[in-house]
Amino acid sequence: MRSILKLTFANIRRGKGAFKSIILLMMLLTFSFSGTVSNDDRLREARTERFEQEGVPDLLVSIYDDLLTDEMLQDVRTNPHVSSLRTTKSIFFTHAPLVDGKETKIRLTLDAYRSGLRVFSDDGSAFLPDSPLSDGEIYLPYKMKLLNGYDKGTQITLRTNSGFDEPFTVRGFYEDIYFGATTAADNCCIVTVHDHERLAAKKTERLDAPERSAILIARLFIDGTGDLSQAELRRELGKSSALLNTANSAVTGEMRADNIEMYSKIGTRVIAIFVVLLLTVVLITMHNSIRASIEMDQAELGILKSQGFTAGQISLVYVLQYAIALMIGAALGIAVSVPACRYLISMWKNLTGILSENGVSFLKCAMLSVGIILLATVFICIAAGRIRHISPVRAIAGAKSEVYFDSRLNTRIRKKPLAFFLALRQLNSRRKSYLGTACIVTLLAFFIVSIMFLTQGLDTDQLFTDISGEISITDTSGFRISDSDEVQEAVRGIDAGAQLLTESYHRMLIEDELFAVHAYRSPDDVFKPLKGRVPEYDNEIMLTEAVSKQTGKEIGDTIRVSYRDQTFEMIVTGYFQSVWEFGLVTAVTPDGMMKLGNPEIEAAFVKLSDPAKQQQVIDMLNDRYSGRMQAQTFSEDSTITTYKKVVSILMTSITIAIYAVLLTFATVIVATVCKRTFIRERTDTGIFKATGFTVGSLRLQFALRFTLIALAGSAAGCIASMLWSRRMITGILRIVGLTDFTADYTPAVFIIPSAILSLCFFLTAWFASRRIGSVNVRELVTE
């Protein structure tokens, strides 16, 4: 064993470049997954801990308090699958508040202060000691600090039936485990118990009031007995009680956890594919390096075999050599990820609203590294298998294959351009030597093109589908779907080409499952059908593929839709996709929404054909429909704007990080291959110099050879991306509801990655070939 170790360390000293390259590649590989693994673990730990502390139920149901009956409560309490039920009251404000005296578009819900509320410190890095509120103060969920830009001291003025008469001062920001993630639409704020009770008793209206500013919402915290899953419990209550048929929402604990961990899971899927790609690249690199080393060292290996070393013992030298490099690289990768995780995990708080620890999952990362090293060991043993075929006598005699010009293709060498045709002949002559490098380029090009498909295809304006116009109608409490034609005709009295766009929305029971139902009045299809067509009549409905899968209903089938005390059979006309509600949404016509029993309009806009008449239309609407609606100039919701910005920054950051790692990989691999190639071709280089080739021409020839490899590999990678990228990206994004990702096959998507990789290969090969200048023709005489 001592001899094996001496040979191992001798090999390491001799091939320090290749040894360092494997260390660097393994370090990048380990670093790539350690951040994601650690972030997932820390977020899951924090979420689980908060769920237990907060007592997050198996099912949280929200329903207008006026619609909640004693019979519903009794049905839930007596259900054999329910172990406990508790209720609280929240106040929902239908009008947007004033913030520091300025109009906004946000909607707020108020809850009463409760003991144990976690309030963030000013820098968001810790929680403050228990700090109860005073009357007139309010805590906002942490996401409103990021998405809306609010800060301590901000004045929030709520509108009630007496006007904007309820001012509150922002005391700070708290960790909202229920609605605090940026993927949740609700903004649940906290006031004192006294303020909450006062507003609930004096400033709320009944649901049937002609104008509503504040409405009481009952929240039911339901826990099951454990004999059913949370999804099954929700389905059971949908069948046995009228509660879910009337509720605004019914969210399981598992759905809430998915909401919090959505971005993390997407990132994990992307990084998992990325790591598999990098691992494949590392394995190919090691395999090629070992095979080339055996080829060049046949004489030395033959001498070792003649001295009694077996093929297995010599193979063990390679195993130890590369295993040591991999272990050092893994240790360095985990060490580098320590400061990186502090930043990454702390930034993740801005998406989830949850403060978690930021330490590295050392044990899990170490176990993954060990698994990678064991897999690599198998490949090393396979690559070292050629040692068994080395004959000591033949090797000592110096017998080995020619390096160049032994190809059956016999590519003709032309004078102009000589460097190109020499490079092409060398590639033809040693195709197997460069095949691994070409495969690596193919993988790199495939992933880079896929990432470009992803970033260009995720258009945030299309991703967060919505309607808009030059005029928005913010107060729709006295505006119903049945009024739409009247309002549009009034608007067309000023602008004949104007369109009224409306959105209605509610959750309803569909085949005993609670799903969101949307209805849009719009000249264009808001949800583009992937298959089939959009609904045209009041008895038609369109589903996402996720809803189709859960209900078992397909295009042409009839599907049962229930809301309150009404149930209708509707015909499925098509499939569409949406990120809202994780893709669990449906769409009907406005007439269909009225037929189902929901005449409400959530949002309305006027799209003008003559923008110059904007103010005239606004004045007319506010005068004619005073008390029923409020019209104003449209401006995009700051929350949606910031949300789009967050998604864009997230995608940009992932893209930059992946590009940096991939190009570093490419550079290291090319440098390693170039060095090995130069050692093999040193004699041939001397011959070229002796026949009159200059150092510059030889370097150009050397760089062109690897550029041709990059071009060939890039072409193969682009073809592979056209075949499989769309399917891979759809699998990643299915978690958010996108089931048919549309790839943009523009020339730039393929040309840019190919150009980047080719330039990277050319520059690295050109720089590595500077050793050509050190080759002396007199060495040929010596040999």
C-alpha positions in Angstrom: 0.0 0.0 0.0 2.9 2.3 0.7 4.1 1.9 -2.9 0.6 2.8 -4.1 0.5 6.0 -2.1 4.0 7.0 -3.3 2.9 6.5 -6.9 -0.3 8.5 -6.2 1.5 11.5 -4.8 4.1 11.3 -7.6 1.3 11.4 -10.2 -0.3 14.4 -8.4 3.0 16.3 -8.4 3.5 15.4 -12.1 0.0 16.4 -13.2 -0.6 19.3 -10.9 -2.6 21.1 -13.6 -5.1 18.3 -14.1 -5.3 17.8 -10.3 -6.1 21.4 -9.7 -8.7 21.4 -12.5 -10.6 18.6 -10.9 -10.5 20.4 -7.6 -11.9 23.5 -9.1 -14.7 21.6 -11.0 -15.7 19.7 -7.9 -15.7 22.9 -5.9 -18.1 24.6 -8.4 -20.3 21.5 -8.5 -20.5 21.3 -4.7 -21.1 25.1 -4.4 -23.9 24.8 -7.0 -26.0 22.5 -4.9 -25.0 23.4 -1.4 -26.8 26.8 -1.5 -30.0 25.3 -2.7 -30.0 22.3 -0.4 -29.2 24.5 2.6 -31.9 27.1 1.7 -34.5 24.4 1.3 -33.6 22.8 4.6 -33.6 26.1 6.5 -36.8 27.3 5.0 -38.6 24.0 5.7 -37.3 23.9 9.3 -38.5 27.5 9.9 -41.8 26.9 8.2 -42.4 23.7 10.2 -41.5 25.4 13.5 -43.8 28.4 12.8 -46.7 26.1 11.8 -46.4 24.3 15.1 -46.1 27.4 17.1 -48.9 29.2 15.3 -51.1 26.1 15.3 -51.7 26.2 11.6 -54.8 24.0 11.0 -55.3 21.3 8.5 -57.9 23.5 6.8 -58.5 27.3 7.1 -61.8 28.4 5.7 -62.7 32.1 5.1 -66.3 33.1 4.7 -68.4 36.3 5.0 -69.6 36.4 8.5 -73.2 37.1 7.3 -73.2 33.9 5.4 -71.9 31.7 8.2 -74.8 29.8 9.9 -75.0 27.8 13.1 -76.0 24.8 11.0 -72.7 25.1 9.1 -70.7 25.2 12.3 -72.6 22.3 13.7 -72.0 20.2 10.6 -68.3 20.8 10.9 -68.2 20.1 14.7 -70.2 16.8 14.4 -68.2 15.5 11.4 -66.4 12.3 12.5 -63.3 13.4 10.6 -62.9 16.7 12.5 -61.1 16.8 15.8 -61.3 20.6 16.6 -62.8 23.8 15.4 -62.0 27.4 16.4 -63.1 30.7 14.9 -61.8 34.3 14.6 -63.1 37.4 13.0 -61.3 39.6 10.5 -62.4 42.9 8.9 -62.0 43.2 5.2 -62.0 46.7 3.7 -63.4 46.9 0.2 -61.8 50.3 -0.5 -58.1 51.0 -0.9 -56.7 53.0 2.0 -54.8 56.3 1.8 -51.1 56.0 2.5 -49.5 59.2 3.7 -52.5 60.9 2.2 -52.1 59.4 -1.3 -54.5 57.0 -3.0 -53.4 53.3 -3.4 -54.8 50.1 -4.9 -54.0 47.7 -2.1 -56.7 45.9 -0.1 -56.3 45.3 3.6 -57.7 42.9 6.2 -57.5 43.6 9.9 -56.9 41.0 12.6 -56.6 41.6 16.3 -53.3 41.6 18.1 -52.4 38.2 19.6 -49.7 37.2 22.1 -46.6 35.7 20.5 -46.7 37.8 17.4 -43.3 37.9 15.8 -42.3 41.4 14.9 -39.2 42.1 12.8 -36.4 44.4 14.0 -35.6 47.4 11.8 -33.1 45.6 9.7 -35.2 42.5 9.4 -32.5 40.2 10.8 -34.2 39.3 14.1 -37.4 39.5 16.1 -38.2 42.1 18.7 -39.2 41.2 22.3 -43.0 41.0 22.8 -44.2 44.6 21.9 -47.9 45.1 22.1 -49.5 47.8 20.1 -51.2 51.0 21.3 -54.6 52.1 19.9 -54.0 53.9 16.5 -51.0 51.7 15.7 -50.8 48.9 13.1 -48.4 46.1 12.2 -48.1 45.3 8.5 -46.9 41.9 7.0 -43.2 42.1 6.1 -43.9 41.7 2.4 -45.5 45.1 2.3 -42.2 46.6 3.2 -40.6 45.1 0.1 -43.5 45.1 -2.4 -45.1 48.5 -1.4 -42.1 50.3 0.1 -43.8 51.2 3.3 -41.8 51.9 6.5 -42.2 52.6 10.2 -44.2 55.8 10.7 -46.2 55.5 7.5 -49.8 56.7 7.9 -52.5 54.3 6.8 -56.0 55.8 6.6 -58.8 53.3 6.2 -62.2 54.2 4.6 -65.3 53.2 6.5 -69.0 54.1 6.0 -68.0 57.6 7.4 -65.3 58.2 4.9 -61.5 58.1 5.4 -61.7 58.5 9.1 -59.6 55.7 10.6 -55.9 56.7 10.6 -53.3 54.2 11.8 -49.5 54.7 12.2 -47.3 51.8 11.1 -45.5 50.5 14.2 -43.5 47.8 12.4 -43.7 44.6 10.3 -44.5 41.1 11.5 -44.0 37.6 10.2 -47.3 36.5 8.7 -47.2 32.7 8.4 -50.6 32.6 6.7 -50.5 35.3 4.1 -47.0 36.7 4.3 -45.5 35.1 1.2 -45.3 37.3 -1.9 -47.3 34.5 -3.7 -50.3 35.2 -1.4 -52.7 38.1 -2.4 -54.0 38.9 1.0 -52.5 41.7 3.1 -53.5 40.9 6.7 -52.6 43.7 9.2 -52.7 43.7 13.0 -54.3 46.3 15.2 -55.1 46.3 19.0 -57.9 44.2 20.3 -59.8 47.4 21.3 -59.5 49.0 17.9 -60.5 45.7 16.2 -63.6 45.3 18.4 -64.6 48.9 17.9 -64.3 48.7 14.1 -66.1 45.4 14.0 -69.0 46.7 16.1 -69.5 50.2 14.6 -67.8 50.4 11.2 -68.7 47.2 9.3 -71.7 46.7 7.0 -73.8 43.7 6.2 -73.1 41.9 2.9 -76.5 43.0 1.5 -75.9 46.7 2.2 -76.1 49.0 -0.9 -72.6 50.3 -0.2 -70.0 48.4 1.7 -66.7 49.7 3.0 -65.9 47.1 5.7 -67.2 43.6 6.0 -66.7 41.0 8.7 -65.0 37.7 7.6 -65.1 34.6 9.7 -62.0 32.4 9.7 -62.6 28.7 10.7 -59.5 26.8 11.9 -60.3 23.1 11.3 -58.2 20.2 12.3 -58.8 16.6 11.3 -58.6 13.4 13.2 -55.8 12.1 11.0 -57.7 9.4 9.3 -58.0 11.5 6.1 -55.4 13.5 4.3 -55.9 17.3 4.3 -57.1 17.2 0.7 -59.5 14.4 1.5 -60.8 16.3 4.6 -61.5 19.4 2.4 -63.3 17.2 -0.1 -65.3 15.5 2.7 -66.5 18.8 4.1 -67.4 20.0 0.6 -69.7 17.0 0.3 -71.2 17.0 3.8 -71.6 20.7 4.6 -72.8 23.9 2.9 -69.8 25.7 4.4 -67.3 25.2 1.5 -70.0 25.8 -1.1 -70.4 29.3 0.4 -66.8 30.1 1.5 -64.4 32.6 -0.1 -61.5 30.2 0.3 -60.6 26.9 2.0 -56.8 26.4 2.1 -55.1 23.3 3.6 -51.9 23.4 5.5 -50.1 21.6 2.7 -51.3 24.1 0.2 -50.1 26.9 2.4 -46.7 25.2 2.8 -46.5 24.9 -1.0 -47.3 28.6 -1.3 -44.4 29.4 0.9 -41.9 27.0 -0.7 -43.0 27.5 -4.3 -40.0 29.5 -5.4 -37.6 27.3 -3.5 -39.0 24.2 -5.2 -38.6 25.8 -8.6 -35.0 26.7 -7.8 -34.3 23.2 -6.6 -35.6 21.7 -9.8 -33.5 24.0 -11.9 -30.3 23.4 -9.8 -30.9 19.7 -9.7 -30.8 19.5 -13.5 -27.9 21.9 -13.5 -25.9 19.7 -11.1 -26.6 16.6 -13.1 -25.3 18.5 -16.1 -22.1 19.6 -14.3 -21.6 16.1 -12.8 -21.8 14.6 -16.3 -19.2 17.2 -17.5 -16.9 16.3 -14.6 -17.2 12.6 -15.3 -16.5 13.0 -19.0 -13.5 15.2 -18.2 -12.0 12.7 -15.7 -12.7 9.8 -18.1 -10.9 11.6 -21.0 -8.0 12.7 -18.8 -7.4 9.2 -17.5 -7.6 7.6 -21.0 -5.2 10.2 -22.4 -2.8 9.8 -19.4 -2.8 6.0 -20.0 -2.1 6.5 -23.7 0.8 8.9 -23.1 2.3 6.9 -20.2 2.2 3.4 -21.8 5.9 2.9 -21.4 5.9 3.9 -17.7 2.8 1.7 -17.0 4.4 -1.2 -18.8 7.5 -0.9 -16.6 5.3 -0.9 -13.5 3.6 -4.1 -14.7 6.9 -5.7 -15.4 7.9 -4.9 -11.8 5.0 -6.8 -10.4 2.3 -4.2 -10.1 -1.1 -5.6 -11.1 -3.6 -3.7 -13.3 -5.8 -3.3 -10.2 -3.1 -1.7 -8.1 -2.2 0.8 -10.9 -5.9 1.5 -11.3 -6.1 2.2 -7.5 -3.5 4.9 -8.1 -5.8 6.8 -10.4 -8.8 6.2 -8.0 -6.8 7.7 -5.1 -5.5 10.6 -7.2 -8.9 11.7 -8.4 -10.7 10.9 -5.2 -8.3 13.1 -3.3 -9.0 15.9 -5.8 -12.7 15.4 -5.5 -12.7 15.4 -1.7 -10.6 18.6 -1.6 -12.9 20.2 -4.1 -16.0 19.2 -2.1 -14.6 20.6 1.1 -13.7 23.9 -0.6 -17.1 24.1 -2.3 -18.9 23.7 1.1 -16.6 26.2 2.7 -17.2 28.8 0.0 -21.0 28.3 0.3 -20.9 29.3 4.0 -20.8 33.1 3.3 -22.9 32.7 0.2 -25.7 30.9 2.1 -25.8 33.7 4.6 -26.7 36.1 1.8 -28.9 33.8 -0.2 -31.0 32.6 2.7 -31.4 36.0 4.2 -32.6 37.4 0.8 -35.1 34.5 0.5 -37.0 36.2 3.4 -38.1 38.9 1.0 -40.1 36.2 -1.0 -41.5 34.1 1.8 -41.8 36.6 4.7 -40.3 34.0 7.0 -37.0 34.6 8.9 -34.9 31.4 9.0 -31.4 30.4 10.0 -28.8 30.8 7.4 -26.4 28.0 8.1 -25.2 25.4 5.6 -26.6 21.8 5.8 -23.1 20.3 6.3 -24.2 16.7 6.8 -26.5 16.6 3.8 -24.0 18.4 1.5 -21.3 16.0 2.7 -23.4 13.0 2.0 -24.2 14.3 -1.5 -20.5 14.9 -2.1 -19.7 11.3 -1.0 -22.3 10.0 -3.4 -20.8 12.0 -6.2 -17.3 10.7 -5.3 -18.5 7.1 -5.2 -20.1 7.5 -8.7 -17.0 9.1 -10.0 -15.0 6.2 -8.7 -17.0 3.8 -10.8 -16.2 5.9 -13.9 -12.5 6.1 -12.9 -12.3 2.3 -12.7 -14.0 2.0 -16.1 -11.6 4.5 -17.7 -8.6 2.8 -16.1 -9.7 -0.6 -17.6 -7.3 -0.1 -20.5 -4.4 -0.7 -18.2 -5.2 -4.4 -18.4 -4.4 -4.4 -22.1 -0.9 -2.8 -21.8 1.8 -5.3 -22.7 5.0 -4.6 -20.6 7.3 -5.8 -23.5 5.4 -3.7 -26.1 5.2 -0.6 -23.9 9.0 -0.8 -23.0 9.8 -1.1 -26.7 8.0 2.3 -27.1 5.2 1.0 -29.4 2.3 3.4 -29.6 -0.1 4.7 -32.2 0.6 7.7 -34.4 -0.8 11.0 -33.1 -1.7 12.5 -36.5 -2.7 11.7 -40.1 -3.9 8.2 -39.5 -7.5 8.9 -40.3 -9.4 7.0 -43.0 -11.1 10.2 -44.0 -7.7 11.7 -45.2 -9.1 15.2 -45.2 -7.2 17.2 -47.9 -5.0 19.9 -46.6 -5.3 23.1 -48.7 -3.0 26.0 -48.7 -5.6 28.6 -48.0 -6.6 28.8 -45.3 -3.9 26.4 -44.1 -4.5 26.8 -40.4 -8.1 25.8 -40.8 -7.5 22.7 -42.9 -4.7 21.6 -40.6 -7.0 21.9 -37.6 -9.7 20.0 -39.5 -7.2 17.2 -40.4 -6.1 16.9 -36.8 -9.7 16.6 -35.6 -10.4 13.9 -38.2 -7.2 12.1 -37.2 -8.1 11.9 -33.5 -11.8 11.9 -33.4 -12.1 9.8 -30.3 -9.7 12.2 -28.4 -12.0 15.1 -29.0 -15.4 13.3 -28.8 -15.6 13.8 -25.0 -14.9 17.5 -25.3 -17.6 17.9 -28.0 -20.1 16.1 -25.8 -19.3 18.5 -23.0 -19.9 21.5 -25.3 -23.2 19.9 -26.4 -24.3 19.7 -22.8 -23.2 23.3 -22.0 -24.9 24.7 -25.1 -28.1 22.7 -24.4 -28.4 24.2 -20.9 -27.5 27.7 -21.9 -30.1 27.7 -24.7 -32.6 26.2 -22.3 -32.0 29.0 -19.8 -32.4 31.6 -22.5 -35.7 29.9 -23.5 -36.8 30.1 -19.8 -35.8 33.8 -19.3 -37.2 35.0 -22.6 -40.4 32.9 -22.4 -41.3 34.1 -18.9 -42.8 37.4 -19.9 -44.1 38.8 -16.6 -46.9 40.8 -18.3 -48.2 37.5 -19.8 -47.4 35.5 -16.8 -49.5 37.6 -14.5 -52.5 37.7 -16.8 -54.8 40.7 -16.2 -56.9 43.3 -17.9 -56.4 47.0 -17.9 -57.4 50.2 -19.7 -56.8 54.0 -19.5 -59.5 54.3 -16.8 -59.9 52.1 -13.8 -63.0 51.7 -11.7 -61.9 51.1 -8.1 -65.1 51.0 -6.1 -67.4 48.4 -7.6 -69.6 47.8 -4.5 -72.7 49.2 -6.4 -71.6 47.9 -9.8 -72.9 44.5 -11.0 -72.3 42.4 -14.1 -75.9 43.2 -15.2 -74.9 46.9 -15.3 -72.0 46.4 -17.8 -74.0 47.1 -21.0 -75.5 50.3 -19.5 -72.1 51.6 -18.4 -70.5 50.8 -21.7 -73.2 52.6 -23.7 -72.8 55.6 -21.4 -69.0 55.6 -22.1 -69.6 55.2 -25.8 -71.7 58.4 -25.8 -68.4 60.2 -25.4 -66.0 57.7 -27.1 -67.8 55.5 -29.7 -64.9 53.0 -29.8 -64.5 52.6 -26.1 -64.7 49.2 -24.4 -65.7 48.3 -20.8 -63.5 45.4 -19.4 -64.6 43.7 -16.2 -63.3 40.8 -14.1 -65.4 38.7 -11.7 -64.0 36.0 -9.5 -65.0 33.6 -6.8 -64.1 30.1 -5.5 -66.8 27.5 -6.1 -67.2 23.8 -5.7 -66.5 21.9 -8.9 -67.0 18.2 -8.6 -66.8 18.6 -4.8 -63.4 20.4 -5.0 -63.0 24.1 -4.4 -61.5 26.0 -7.4 -61.3 29.6 -8.5 -63.8 30.6 -11.2 -62.9 33.7 -13.3 -65.1 35.6 -15.7 -63.9 38.4 -18.0 -65.7 40.8 -20.2 -63.1 41.7 -22.7 -62.8 42.0 -26.5 -59.8 39.7 -26.4 -59.3 36.3 -24.8 -57.7 36.9 -21.4 -56.9 33.2 -21.0 -55.6 31.8 -24.4 -56.9 28.3 -25.0 -54.2 25.6 -25.3 -56.7 23.2 -26.7 -60.4 23.6 -27.6 -61.9 27.1 -27.3 -63.0 29.7 -24.8 -66.5 29.6 -23.3 -69.1 31.5 -25.4 -72.4 30.6 -23.6 -73.5 30.6 -20.0 -73.4 26.8 -19.7 -69.7 26.5 -20.8 -66.5 26.4 -18.8 -62.8 26.2 -19.5 -60.3 24.3 -17.3 -56.6 24.2 -16.7 -55.0 20.9 -17.1 -54.5 20.7 -13.3 -58.2 21.1 -12.7 -58.9 18.6 -15.5 -56.6 16.1 -13.8 -58.1 16.5 -10.4 -61.7 16.2 -11.5 -61.2 13.7 -14.2 -63.1 15.8 -16.7 -62.0 16.4 -20.3 -63.1 18.6 -23.2 -66.7 17.8 -24.1 -67.6 16.4 -20.7 -70.2 17.9 -18.4 -68.9 19.1 -15.0 -70.9 19.9 -11.9 -70.4 23.5 -10.5 -72.0 24.5 -7.2 -72.1 27.9 -5.5 -74.2 28.5 -2.3 -77.5 26.8 -2.9 -77.2 26.4 -6.7 -75.8 23.6 -8.8 -75.4 23.5 -12.5 -74.0 21.2 -15.2 -71.6 22.9 -17.5 -69.8 21.8 -20.6 -65.9 21.8 -20.7 -64.9 23.7 -23.9 -61.1 23.8 -23.6 -57.9 23.9 -21.6 -55.8 27.0 -20.7 -52.9 27.7 -18.3 -52.4 30.2 -15.5 -50.1 30.8 -12.6 -52.9 32.1 -10.4 -53.8 29.7 -7.6 -51.0 27.4 -8.8 -52.9 26.7 -11.9 -56.1 25.5 -10.1 -58.4 27.9 -11.9 -61.4 27.8 -14.3 -63.1 30.4 -16.6 -66.7 31.0 -17.5 -68.5 33.9 -19.3 -69.9 36.9 -17.4 -73.4 35.5 -18.1 -72.2 32.1 -16.7 -71.0 33.8 -13.6 -74.3 35.5 -13.0 -76.1 32.2 -13.7 -73.9 30.6 -11.0 -75.1 33.2 -8.5 -72.2 35.7 -8.3 -73.1 39.1 -9.9 -70.2 40.9 -8.3 -67.5 42.7 -10.3 -64.0 42.6 -8.7 -62.3 45.0 -11.1 -63.4 47.2 -14.1 -61.5 49.2 -16.7 -62.4 51.4 -19.7 -60.3 51.0 -22.8 -60.5 54.2 -24.9 -60.1 54.6 -28.6 -59.5 58.3 -28.1 -57.2 58.9 -25.1 -57.9 62.7 -25.3 -61.4 62.0 -23.9 -60.1 60.3 -20.8 -60.9 63.0 -18.3 -64.3 63.6 -19.9 -65.2 59.9 -19.4 -63.9 59.9 -15.8 -66.0 63.0 -14.9 -69.1 61.5 -16.6 -68.8 58.2 -14.7 -68.2 59.8 -11.3 -71.2 62.2 -11.8 -73.7 59.7 -13.3 -72.8 56.7 -11.0 -71.8 58.5 -7.8 -72.2 56.2 -4.9 -72.0 53.1 -7.1 -68.5 53.4 -8.6 -65.4 55.6 -8.6 -63.4 56.1 -11.8 -59.9 57.4 -12.1 -56.8 57.4 -14.3 -55.3 53.9 -14.5 -51.9 53.2 -12.9 -50.5 49.8 -12.4 -50.7 48.4 -8.9 -47.4 49.0 -7.2 -47.6 45.5 -5.6 -47.9 43.8 -9.0 -45.2 46.1 -10.4 -42.8 45.1 -7.6 -43.8 41.5 -7.8 -42.9 41.5 -11.5 -39.7 43.1 -10.7 -38.9 40.5 -8.0 -39.5 37.7 -10.5 -37.4 39.4 -13.1 -34.5 40.0 -10.7 -34.8 36.4 -9.5 -34.6 35.0 -13.0 -31.8 37.4 -14.0 -29.8 36.4 -10.9 -30.2 32.7 -11.6 -29.2 33.2 -15.3 -26.1 35.2 -14.4 -25.0 32.7 -11.8 -25.5 29.7 -14.1 -23.7 31.5 -17.0 -20.8 32.3 -14.7 -20.5 28.7 -13.5 -20.9 27.2 -17.0 -18.3 29.4 -18.6 -15.9 28.8 -15.8 -16.4 25.0 -16.3 -15.8 25.5 -20.0 -12.6 27.5 -19.4 -11.2 25.0 -17.0 -12.0 22.0 -19.2 -10.5 23.6 -22.3 -7.4 24.6 -20.4 -7.0 21.0 -19.2 -7.6 19.5 -22.6 -5.2 22.0 -24.2 -2.4 21.2 -21.8 -2.8 17.5 -22.3 -2.9 18.0 -26.1 0.2 20.1 -26.1 2.1 17.5 -24.1 1.1 14.8 -26.6 1.9 17.0 -29.6 5.2 18.5 -28.4 7.3 16.6 -30.9 4.8 17.3 -33.7 4.9 21.0 -32.8 8.7 20.9 -33.1 8.3 19.3 -36.6 6.0 22.1 -37.7 8.4 24.8 -36.4 11.3 23.0 -38.2 9.3 23.2 -41.5 8.8 27.0 -41.2 5.6 27.4 -39.3 5.7 30.5 -37.0 4.6 30.5 -33.4 1.6 32.7 -34.2 0.4 30.4 -37.0 0.7 27.4 -34.8 -1.2 29.1 -32.0 -3.9 30.1 -34.4 -4.2 26.6 -35.7 -4.4 25.3 -32.1 -7.1 27.7 -31.2 -9.1 27.0 -34.4 -9.1 23.3 -33.7 -10.9 23.9 -30.4 -13.2 26.5 -31.9 -14.3 23.9 -34.4 -15.1 21.6 -31.6 -17.1 24.3 -29.8 -19.0 25.0 -33.0 -19.8 21.4 -33.6 -20.8 20.8 -30.0 -22.9 24.0 -29.9 -24.8 22.9 -33.1 -25.6 19.6 -31.5 -26.6 21.3 -28.2 -28.9 23.7 -30.1 -30.6 20.8 -31.9 -31.0 19.0 -28.6 -32.5 22.1 -27.0 -35.1 22.3 -29.8 -36.1 18.7 -29.1 -36.1 18.6 -25.3 -35.8 22.1 -23.7 -39.5 22.8 -23.9 -40.4 19.5 -22.2 -37.7 20.0 -19.5 -38.8 23.6 -18.7 -42.5 22.6 -18.6 -41.7 19.9 -16.1 -39.9 22.5 -13.9 -42.7 25.1 -14.1 -45.6 22.7 -13.7 -45.6 23.4 -10.0 -46.8 27.0 -10.6 -49.5 26.0 -13.1 -47.7 26.4 -16.4 -48.3 23.2 -18.4 -47.3 24.2 -21.9 -44.3 26.4 -22.0 -43.9 28.2 -25.3 -40.3 28.5 -26.4 -39.2 31.4 -28.6 -37.1 29.9 -31.4 -35.4 33.1 -32.6 -32.0 32.9 -34.2 -30.4 34.9 -31.4 -31.4 32.2 -28.9 -29.1 29.8 -30.7 -26.4 32.2 -32.0 -25.6 33.9 -28.8 -24.8 30.8 -26.7 -22.8 29.3 -29.7 -20.8 32.5 -30.1 -20.1 32.7 -26.3 -18.9 29.1 -26.1 -16.9 29.4 -29.3 -15.2 32.6 -28.1 -14.5 31.1 -24.7 -12.9 28.1 -26.4 -10.9 30.2 -28.8 -9.5 32.5 -26.2 -8.7 29.8 -23.7 -7.0 27.6 -26.3 -5.1 30.7 -27.6 -3.9 31.5 -24.1 -3.0 27.9 -23.3 -1.0 27.5 -26.6 1.5 30.1 -25.5 3.7 27.1 -24.5 4.3 26.5 -28.2 6.9 29.3 -28.1 8.9 27.2 -25.6 9.3 24.3 -28.0 12.9 24.2 -29.4 13.6 22.5 -32.7 16.8 21.1 -31.2 14.7 18.8 -29.1 14.1 16.8 -32.2 17.8 16.1 -32.6 17.9 15.0 -29.0 15.0 12.6 -29.5 
